[in-house]
Amino acid sequence: MERDDARAVATRAADYTKLRRGAAAERMLRAALTSEPGNGVLLIELARALHAQKRHDEALSAAESGTTSGAA
C-alpha cells in the first residue's frame, strides 16, 4: 500500500468514527493493515475507532503498536 493510500484510508476511517460508525472504520482499517501491518497511522486510527466502540483494552493495544512502529 502506498503511503498516500494509507493516509486516505486513515482519513476516511476517521470520518466514519466521527459519524459514530466505528465498526465500519475498524473493518476498513483492519483490511488495510493486512497489507501493511506495521503502519503507525493505520494503527493509531484503529485505536480511535476501537475507543469509540468502548473497546478500550483493544484500543490501548493498537495505540501502543502504532506508537512503537512509528507513523509510516
C-alpha positions in Angstrom: 0.0 0.0 0.0 1.3 3.4 -0.9 1.8 5.9 1.9 -0.8 8.3 0.4 -3.3 5.4 0.2 -2.8 4.5 3.9 -3.4 8.2 4.8 -6.5 8.2 2.7 -7.8 5.1 4.4 -7.0 6.6 7.8 -8.8 9.8 6.9 -11.9 8.0 5.7 -11.9 5.8 8.8 -11.6 9.0 11.0 -14.7 10.3 9.2 -16.6 7.1 9.9 -15.6 7.2 13.5 -16.8 10.8 13.8 -20.1 9.7 12.3 -20.3 7.0 15.0 -19.6 4.2 12.5 -16.7 2.8 14.4 -17.3 -0.7 13.3 -17.1 0.3 9.6 -13.9 2.2 10.3 -12.5 -0.8 12.1 -13.3 -3.1 9.2 -11.7 -0.7 6.7 -8.5 -0.3 8.9 -8.1 -4.0 9.6 -8.4 -4.7 5.8 -5.7 -2.1 5.1 -3.5 -3.4 7.9 -3.4 -6.9 6.3 -1.2 -5.5 3.6 0.7 -3.1 5.8 0.6 -4.5 9.4 3.1 -2.1 10.9 1.6 1.2 9.6 1.5 3.5 12.6 -1.0 5.9 11.0 -3.5 3.0 10.5 -2.8 1.5 13.9 -3.5 4.8 15.7 -6.7 5.4 13.7 -7.7 1.8 14.6 -7.2 2.7 18.2 -9.5 5.6 17.9 -12.2 3.5 16.2 -11.9 0.9 18.9 -12.1 3.5 21.6 -15.2 4.9 20.1 -16.7 1.5 20.4 -15.7 1.4 24.1 -13.3 -1.4 23.4 -10.6 0.3 25.5 -8.2 -2.6 26.0 -8.0 -3.3 22.3 -7.7 0.4 21.6 -4.8 0.6 24.0 -3.0 -2.3 22.4 -3.5 -0.8 18.9 -2.2 2.6 20.1 0.8 1.0 21.7 1.6 -0.9 18.5 1.1 2.3 16.5 3.5 4.4 18.6 6.2 1.8 18.7 6.0 1.2 14.9 6.1 4.9 14.1 4.0 6.7 11.6 4.5 5.1 8.2 
